[in-house]
Amino acid sequence: MNTTSRGMEGEDRPRPRASWVDAITALVDRAPVRPWWVYLALFSFLFAALAVSAWMGGSLEPSSLLSLHFLTAAWAVFPLALIHYLDRVSHRALNQFRPVCDLDDAEASRLASALTTMPPLPAALAGAAGAAFIWIVYLTNDELFDPIRATAAQFAVGMAVLSFSFAMLGVLLYHTVRQLGLVSAIYGRVRHLDLFNLSPLYGFAALASQTAMAWAIALYLSLAFNPDILGSGIALGAFVLQVALVLATFTWPLVGIHRQIREKKERAMAELGESLNRAIRELSARARSMSLGEVDGLNKLVSSLVSARDVLSRVPTWPWSPGTPIAVASALLLPVGLFVVQRVLERLIGS
């Protein structure tokens, strides 16, 4: 997304050539209403187009209205809106990160553009690959497309929206991998790591966690609305790939900075251990010689060092704010738990 978007700082800087998706989000930013109203309107238009074409073909049923058409329209809009949102989050995260790194204004500007603007050719290829994928699924599993083949018009509208949906999905996959790869590299620029103030690192961790949760929620909703998709081997493979991406998204960009925090924490713990060892030895020597003049001070020093060690031991080595792992785990595991409970209840009631 272009970094002149509403809600983000718009400092002057050289701008790379925008991809076709960045051009769309730039148009959304220039709309007289907030972006989410634009995306809601786009979803409503696509949903209506699919429903009307189905109605004209005589195949509009309540089940398809609530599942296939809704899901198709949602997947056409969701990747575009998510890219738009994550670009804003990444820009704010970079500003939050600046105090702990060695970036000057020019380099920070370059990284901001890289985080929020995709190169045109890779984005175009990702979109083409996504659109080609849905046609491969059609050619190999055409029975999955029976709900949109009542008439030629319905098929044309359905496949047009599906092609755009999967083109956007391909771009979202590319955007996710590229943006989080940049985050991993940016974390390598940390130069002022304070174990007792990790908050400058939280912004990019929030980007990773929100990306993972958005993917997880979208995938589970897709499965809930259209469970038959798992009947296709190609579609099942794509679903498994996306689940793996969700799991990797949350941890992969943070592994490098996690290692840095852990190593600094281990060094600090070792230094405290040496100081504590010296203080205890000195205290023991004073006790043996019955030289008690400074015993009280040494005892307080030992207690202080023990307290400091306990505090340091509780410093997290992953750069996320409290509650983030729970939120991500809930997004990933709660739907699975509900699905299992549903299946168990179906078996019990059915028996």
Protein Blocks (a to p, Z undefined) as FASTA:
>chain_A
ZZkbghiacbdcddddddfklmmmmmmmmpcbdfklmmmmmmmmmmmmmmmmmmmnopac
fklmmmmmmmmmmmmmmmmmmmmmmmmmmmmmmmmmmmmmcbdfklmmmmmmmmmoccfk
lmmmmmmmmmmmmmmmmmmmmmlmmmmmmbmklmmmmmmmmmmmmmmmmmmmmmmmmmmm
mmmmmmmmpcbdcfklmklmmmmmmmmmmmmmmmmmmmmmmmmmmmmlmmpmklmmmmmm
mmmmmmmmmmmmmmmmmmmmmmmmmmmmmmmmmmmmmmmmmmmmmmmnopaklmmmmmmm
mmmmmmmmmmmmmpcfbfcdehklmmmmmmmmmmmmmmmmmmmmmmmmmZZ
